[in-house]
Amino acid sequence: MDSQRFDLVISDMHRVKDGTEEPRAGLKLLREMRSGRRRPPLVFYTSNSVLFTANEEISAYGAVVTDTARDLFAEVRQALRRHSAES
């Protein structure tokens, strides 16, 4: 992710890659983003947001977890405003 510039990243927590379930793929992405030079805002849009809302890694990064489209759009707007103010 350091080779490209992102203003915001939206991710699901769970993915299927090459037929293999990866229920914590979002956390793997977060760890990769944390280790990079750039740290764009990260919003998780996932059906099981309750499982991840109190996650310390997510909180430490400043990422947000939501499971509704209304909250997703609100979080994206807020994250982009904060990000542009910091840039």
Contacts in CASP RR format, 6 or more apart in sequence:
PFRMAT RR
TARGET T0000
AUTHOR 0000-0000-0000
METHOD contacts of the structure
MODEL  1
MDSQRFDLVISDMHRVKDGTEEPRAGLKLLREMRSGRRRPPLVFYTSNSV
LFTANEEISAYGAVVTDTARDLFAEVRQALRRHSAES
1 32 0 8 1.000
1 33 0 8 1.000
1 36 0 8 1.000
1 38 0 8 1.000
2 36 0 8 1.000
2 37 0 8 1.000
2 38 0 8 1.000
5 38 0 8 1.000
6 38 0 8 1.000
6 40 0 8 1.000
7 40 0 8 1.000
7 41 0 8 1.000
7 80 0 8 1.000
7 83 0 8 1.000
7 84 0 8 1.000
8 40 0 8 1.000
8 41 0 8 1.000
8 42 0 8 1.000
8 43 0 8 1.000
8 76 0 8 1.000
8 79 0 8 1.000
8 80 0 8 1.000
8 83 0 8 1.000
9 29 0 8 1.000
9 33 0 8 1.000
9 40 0 8 1.000
9 41 0 8 1.000
9 42 0 8 1.000
9 43 0 8 1.000
10 42 0 8 1.000
10 43 0 8 1.000
10 44 0 8 1.000
10 45 0 8 1.000
10 72 0 8 1.000
10 76 0 8 1.000
11 25 0 8 1.000
11 26 0 8 1.000
11 29 0 8 1.000
11 42 0 8 1.000
11 43 0 8 1.000
11 44 0 8 1.000
11 45 0 8 1.000
12 25 0 8 1.000
12 26 0 8 1.000
12 44 0 8 1.000
12 45 0 8 1.000
12 46 0 8 1.000
13 23 0 8 1.000
13 24 0 8 1.000
13 25 0 8 1.000
13 26 0 8 1.000
13 27 0 8 1.000
13 44 0 8 1.000
13 46 0 8 1.000
13 48 0 8 1.000
13 51 0 8 1.000
13 52 0 8 1.000
13 65 0 8 1.000
14 21 0 8 1.000
14 22 0 8 1.000
14 23 0 8 1.000
14 24 0 8 1.000
14 25 0 8 1.000
14 26 0 8 1.000
14 46 0 8 1.000
14 48 0 8 1.000
15 22 0 8 1.000
15 25 0 8 1.000
15 26 0 8 1.000
16 22 0 8 1.000
17 25 0 8 1.000
22 28 0 8 1.000
26 44 0 8 1.000
27 55 0 8 1.000
27 57 0 8 1.000
27 58 0 8 1.000
29 42 0 8 1.000
30 42 0 8 1.000
30 57 0 8 1.000
30 58 0 8 1.000
30 61 0 8 1.000
30 63 0 8 1.000
31 57 0 8 1.000
33 39 0 8 1.000
33 40 0 8 1.000
33 42 0 8 1.000
33 61 0 8 1.000
34 57 0 8 1.000
34 61 0 8 1.000
39 61 0 8 1.000
40 83 0 8 1.000
41 62 0 8 1.000
41 63 0 8 1.000
41 79 0 8 1.000
41 80 0 8 1.000
41 82 0 8 1.000
41 83 0 8 1.000
42 61 0 8 1.000
42 62 0 8 1.000
42 63 0 8 1.000
42 64 0 8 1.000
43 63 0 8 1.000
43 64 0 8 1.000
43 65 0 8 1.000
43 66 0 8 1.000
43 72 0 8 1.000
43 75 0 8 1.000
43 76 0 8 1.000
43 79 0 8 1.000
44 52 0 8 1.000
44 58 0 8 1.000
44 63 0 8 1.000
44 64 0 8 1.000
44 65 0 8 1.000
44 66 0 8 1.000
45 66 0 8 1.000
45 67 0 8 1.000
45 72 0 8 1.000
46 52 0 8 1.000
46 65 0 8 1.000
46 66 0 8 1.000
46 67 0 8 1.000
47 67 0 8 1.000
48 67 0 8 1.000
49 65 0 8 1.000
49 66 0 8 1.000
49 67 0 8 1.000
50 67 0 8 1.000
52 58 0 8 1.000
52 65 0 8 1.000
53 65 0 8 1.000
55 65 0 8 1.000
58 64 0 8 1.000
58 65 0 8 1.000
64 75 0 8 1.000
64 79 0 8 1.000
66 72 0 8 1.000
66 75 0 8 1.000
END
